[in-house]
Amino acid sequence: YGCTNDVADNYDSGANVDDGSCLFTGCFDAAADNYYALANTGDQDELCEYLGCTDSSADNFDSGANVDDASCLYTGCMNQIADNYNAQANTGDQDALCLYTGCMDSVASNFNPIANTGDQEVLCEYQGCTNSDADNFNSGANVDDGSCLFSGCTASNAFNYDPTANSDDGSCIFGGCNDSTACNYDSTAL
């Protein structure tokens, strides 16, 4: 009498009558991923394998798993140029999750076509003349582009020369004789 099954842990080559004493070490929990139908002995906590995500910070953490099967899911932004890039992320609606701070107004000089968040009043730049005294003052501009025009006489030899003017308006007054019959006639005199 003895164990006559040659795959059993306690196989007895001298036995010719099986007495039902065969021992098979393995996991005998049918719910385990490594279930062994013949198993009838062994430390089940050590032998049974339950595959799943073992990282408690993952979205699909499986508290019953004891062997990580690389199936963990981490929802987050996967685009490295996004403000909220998450190196661990591997799933999720990227259009909804990723944040790109920038100006979203297409008429602004610093328009960013991928921007989807941020204080637009602070972020958007509108170039133009920001000096309210200029002839071409742009009330919508928040970045001066050096285009301000100040009309006046720009001729430095004129009586009414305006050193702040950068756009001649034709108002310059020059001294001299304006009598065309005189010998000292000056065609620029007014």
C-alpha positions as CSV (number, residue, x, y, z in Angstrom):
1,Y,0.0,0.0,0.0
2,G,1.1,3.6,-0.7
3,C,1.0,6.4,-3.3
4,T,1.2,4.9,-6.8
5,N,0.9,8.2,-8.8
6,D,4.4,8.9,-10.1
7,V,3.8,12.7,-10.2
8,A,2.9,12.9,-6.5
9,D,5.3,14.4,-4.0
10,N,5.2,11.2,-2.0
11,Y,5.2,8.6,-4.8
12,D,6.2,5.2,-3.5
13,S,7.8,3.1,-6.3
14,G,7.4,0.0,-4.1
15,A,3.7,0.3,-3.7
16,N,1.3,-1.6,-6.0
17,V,-1.9,-0.6,-4.3
18,D,-2.9,3.1,-4.1
19,D,-4.0,3.9,-0.5
20,G,-5.2,7.5,-1.3
21,S,-2.3,9.0,0.5
22,C,-0.8,10.8,-2.5
23,L,0.3,14.4,-1.9
24,F,0.3,17.1,-4.6
25,T,1.8,20.5,-3.6
26,G,0.2,23.4,-5.3
27,C,-2.6,25.9,-5.2
28,F,-6.0,24.2,-4.9
29,D,-8.0,27.4,-4.9
30,A,-10.0,27.3,-8.2
31,A,-10.2,31.2,-8.2
32,A,-6.3,31.4,-8.3
33,D,-4.6,32.0,-11.6
34,N,-2.3,29.1,-11.0
35,Y,-4.9,26.6,-9.9
36,Y,-3.7,23.0,-9.9
37,A,-6.5,20.5,-10.0
38,L,-4.6,17.7,-8.3
39,A,-3.2,19.9,-5.5
40,N,-4.1,18.9,-2.0
41,T,-1.3,20.3,0.2
42,G,1.0,23.3,0.7
43,D,0.9,26.8,2.1
44,Q,-1.9,28.4,0.0
45,D,-0.8,32.0,0.9
46,E,2.6,31.3,-0.7
47,L,1.5,29.0,-3.5
48,C,-1.6,30.6,-4.9
49,E,-1.1,33.4,-7.4
50,Y,-3.8,36.0,-8.0
51,L,-2.8,38.3,-10.9
52,G,-3.8,41.9,-11.1
53,C,-2.6,45.4,-10.3
54,T,-0.9,45.6,-6.9
55,D,-0.1,49.3,-6.9
56,S,-2.6,50.9,-4.4
57,S,-2.1,54.3,-6.2
58,A,-3.4,52.9,-9.5
59,D,-7.0,53.5,-10.7
60,N,-7.5,49.7,-11.0
61,F,-5.8,48.5,-7.8
62,D,-6.8,44.9,-7.0
63,S,-6.6,44.3,-3.3
64,G,-6.9,40.6,-3.9
65,A,-3.9,40.4,-6.3
66,N,-0.6,39.2,-5.0
67,V,1.3,39.1,-8.3
68,D,1.5,42.2,-10.4
69,D,0.6,41.6,-14.0
70,A,1.6,45.0,-15.4
71,S,-2.1,46.0,-15.9
72,C,-2.1,49.0,-13.6
73,L,-3.9,52.1,-15.0
74,Y,-3.0,55.6,-14.1
75,T,-5.3,58.3,-15.5
76,G,-3.6,61.5,-16.3
77,C,-2.0,63.7,-19.0
78,M,0.6,61.9,-21.0
79,N,1.9,64.8,-23.2
80,Q,5.3,66.0,-21.9
81,I,4.7,69.6,-23.1
82,A,1.5,70.0,-21.0
83,D,1.5,71.9,-17.8
84,N,0.2,68.9,-15.9
85,Y,2.2,66.2,-17.5
86,N,2.1,63.0,-15.4
87,A,5.0,60.6,-16.2
88,Q,3.1,57.7,-14.6
89,A,-0.1,58.3,-16.6
90,N,-1.0,55.6,-19.2
91,T,-4.7,56.2,-19.9
92,G,-7.4,58.8,-20.1
93,D,-9.0,61.3,-22.5
94,Q,-6.0,63.5,-23.3
95,D,-8.1,66.3,-24.7
96,A,-9.9,66.7,-21.5
97,L,-7.0,66.0,-19.1
98,C,-4.1,67.9,-20.5
99,L,-3.7,71.6,-19.6
100,Y,-1.8,74.0,-21.8
101,T,-1.6,77.6,-20.3
102,G,-1.5,80.3,-23.0
103,C,-3.3,82.8,-25.0
104,M,-6.4,81.4,-26.8
105,D,-7.3,84.5,-28.8
106,S,-6.3,84.1,-32.4
107,V,-6.0,87.9,-32.9
108,A,-3.4,88.2,-30.2
109,S,0.3,88.4,-31.2
110,N,1.1,85.5,-28.9
111,F,-1.8,83.2,-29.8
112,N,-1.1,79.6,-28.9
113,P,-3.2,77.2,-30.9
114,I,-2.9,74.4,-28.3
115,A,-3.7,76.6,-25.2
116,N,-6.8,75.6,-23.3
117,T,-6.4,77.4,-20.0
118,G,-5.2,80.5,-18.3
119,D,-6.2,84.1,-17.5
120,Q,-6.6,85.5,-20.9
121,E,-6.5,89.2,-19.8
122,V,-3.0,88.6,-18.4
123,L,-1.7,86.1,-21.0
124,C,-2.8,87.6,-24.3
125,E,-0.6,90.3,-25.9
126,Y,-2.1,92.8,-28.3
127,Q,0.6,95.0,-29.9
128,G,0.1,98.6,-31.0
129,C,0.5,102.1,-29.7
130,T,-0.2,102.3,-26.0
131,N,0.5,106.1,-25.5
132,S,-2.8,107.8,-25.2
133,D,-1.3,111.1,-26.4
134,A,-0.3,109.6,-29.7
135,D,-2.4,110.2,-32.9
136,N,-2.7,106.4,-33.4
137,F,-3.4,105.4,-29.8
138,N,-4.8,101.8,-29.7
139,S,-7.0,101.3,-26.6
140,G,-7.0,97.5,-27.2
141,A,-3.2,97.3,-27.2
142,N,-1.3,96.2,-24.1
143,V,2.2,95.8,-25.6
144,D,3.7,98.9,-27.2
145,D,5.2,98.0,-30.6
146,G,6.9,101.4,-31.1
147,S,4.4,102.5,-33.8
148,C,3.1,105.6,-32.0
149,L,2.7,108.7,-34.2
150,F,3.0,112.2,-32.9
151,S,2.2,114.8,-35.5
152,G,4.0,118.2,-35.6
153,C,6.8,120.0,-37.3
154,T,9.8,117.7,-37.7
155,A,12.2,120.2,-39.4
156,S,14.7,121.3,-36.8
157,N,15.4,124.6,-38.6
158,A,11.7,125.7,-38.4
159,F,10.4,128.2,-35.9
160,N,7.8,125.8,-34.7
161,Y,10.0,122.6,-34.6
162,D,8.5,120.0,-32.3
163,P,11.2,117.6,-30.9
164,T,8.5,115.1,-29.8
165,A,7.0,114.9,-33.2
166,N,7.9,111.9,-35.4
167,S,5.3,112.5,-38.2
168,D,5.5,115.8,-40.1
169,D,2.1,117.3,-40.5
170,G,3.1,120.1,-42.9
171,S,2.8,122.9,-40.2
172,C,6.5,124.0,-40.2
173,I,7.1,127.7,-40.3
174,F,10.4,128.9,-41.7
175,G,11.7,132.5,-41.5
176,G,13.0,134.4,-44.4
177,C,11.8,136.5,-47.4
178,N,8.8,135.2,-49.2
179,D,8.7,138.0,-51.9
180,S,9.6,136.2,-55.1
181,T,10.9,139.4,-56.7
182,A,13.4,140.1,-53.9
183,C,17.1,139.2,-54.3
184,N,17.0,137.3,-51.0
185,Y,13.8,135.4,-51.8
186,D,13.5,132.1,-49.8
187,S,11.1,129.6,-51.3
188,T,10.9,127.7,-48.0
189,A,9.9,130.9,-46.1
190,L,6.3,131.2,-45.0
